[in-house]
Each structure stands twice: as structure tokens, then as C-alpha cells.
Amino acid sequence: MDKAKELLEEAANLGNADAQYNLGLLYKEGDTPLDLARYEFWLNQAAEQGHDEAKSLLESGSCS
């Protein structure tokens, strides 16, 4: 999982909206310690690029 997370972080940092969204989910629901700040950060990054699922989660208040 560490290598997968590393690759996901690399793609997210390069601006890939799907990677940003999935990395956000990883911080909330994945094999990493719960980190709602990072979850929200990555969802916001993806949403700013038009990622519809990220927008929906943010609008639903799932970060609070």
C-alpha cells in the first residue's frame, strides 16, 4: 500500500484530479490514519478542477 499511496500522492501533486480525489478518500476511509484536514484539502483540490464526485462530497458536508 505504501508504494500505491506514494504514486497517488505524486499524481495528485502533479494536478491529477482523480488522484487528488482518491487520495482524499484514502485519508478518510483507507488504510491510513484518519486525517480529515488532508481529506478536505485533496477533495477541494479535485473540486477546483471540476471533479463532480469531490464537489458532491464537499457539498454534502462530509468534511465536518
N, C-alpha and C positions, 0 to 999 in steps of 0.2 A: 504494500500500500504506500510506503514512503516514496518509492520511485514514481508511482502514479500521481501522487499528490505534488511531487516536485515538478513533473511535466505539466500538470494542470496549472500550477502557480506560474510557470514560465509562460504558458499560453495566455493566461489571464493578464499577466503583467505586460504582454505584448498587445493587449487590447481585444482579445477574442471574447466576444460577449457570451457565447455558450460556455466557455471555460470559466468566465467570471461567475456566471450563474451557478454552474456546478460546484465551483469552489465554495461559493457562499453556502450552498446546501450541505456541503461536506462539513463546514464549521457548525452547522446546526444539527444535522441528522446523521453524520457519517462517523467514521472510525477515528475521529479526532476529538479532543476535549471540546465541550460546548463553548463557543465563543460568539455571542450574539453581536458584538461590535464588528467583528470580521464578517459575519454573516450579512449584516446590514450593509457594510461597506461594499462587498462584492455584488450584492443584489443591486445597489444603487449604481455601481459602475456599469453593470449589464443593462439596467433600465435606461440609463442615459444614452445608450446606443440603440434603444428601441426593442430590447428583448421583452416580449409580451408576457412571458411567464414571470419574469422578475418583477415587472410592473404590477402584475396581479397580486403577487405575494406582498409587495410593499403596500399596495392599496388596501389589502385585507387586514393590515396591521399585524402581520405575523412577526414583526420585529420587536413588538412590545411585550 
